[in-house]
């Protein structure tokens, strides 16, 4: 891969986590209810097919509570002779991994660029998890499964285990920040239209779009409350939300490369939210001597999506740093 940069993983290996960073990680882990334990992955290959020199695999492995996690992998035959850097690609909360095949066609196109690409599904029991664990626990369930996906990648001989990046779209973009903050194995991150900033979300109508399908959200919408009142209600119901703000999480990714992208017409993740996250992380990257590892991009005339220009910018980021 061109533009390969070995300094970031070397710094992480030599420096590890400072005590304050470990404390922040533990606060975030507790807020998301992510346990430390790991069970057996017990991976199973369910189906495989080939197109040109690309190999596709439908598979599964054990995730949180020993439940099966469905996954889709795509990589070049060359990986059997030379391990490739890996990309964990996660779509939004209402999307499935197959949408990265069609209509985005992202998995095969990025596999053609020399990456081992993996995506996983979310739990099919999200309503049950929401009742049992609350909203932060529901999010943490997916973060744990993403950690298991990293475990799976590191066990594949086709993957260069020290070179793993993550692309998150929409809610997956926030999950990418949480995962990277908790798991140092994620070396490069692109968060696309998915960095949650509570001050921005509840100051605009974004909260109605993001939380409107939740029971509490429907109740608040029906009562016609202001954004400030809605924020109070969510903080009361889920006190851990304050610790999950992207403004607090993003600085913990330094010095690992982080690209924040959104559309200038995005009603969910506004350019203002992206700017807040970027500014919150700036000093951490500057202090680490890696200011060039942090960038933001607001795509003109794009709403809540992942345009062709966004895709190319994200791909260039991974080519440059992974």
Secondary structure, DSSP 4 states (H G I P E B T S, - for coil): -TT---HHHHHHHHH---HHHHHHHHHHHHHHT--S-------EEEEEEEETTEEEEEEEEE-GGG-EEEEEEEEEGGGGTS-EEEEEEE--TT--GGGGTTTS-HHHHHHTTTEEEEEEPPPTTHHHHHHHHHHHHHHHHHHHHHHHHHHHHHT-TTEEEEEEEEEEETHHHHHHHHHHHH-TTEEEEEEES----HHHHHHSTHHHHHHTTSHHHHHHHHHT--HHHHHHHHHHH-GGGGGG-HHHHGGGGTTSEEEEEEETT-SSS-HHHHHHHHHHHHHHHHHTT-GGGEEEEEETT--SS--HHHHHHHHHHHHHH-
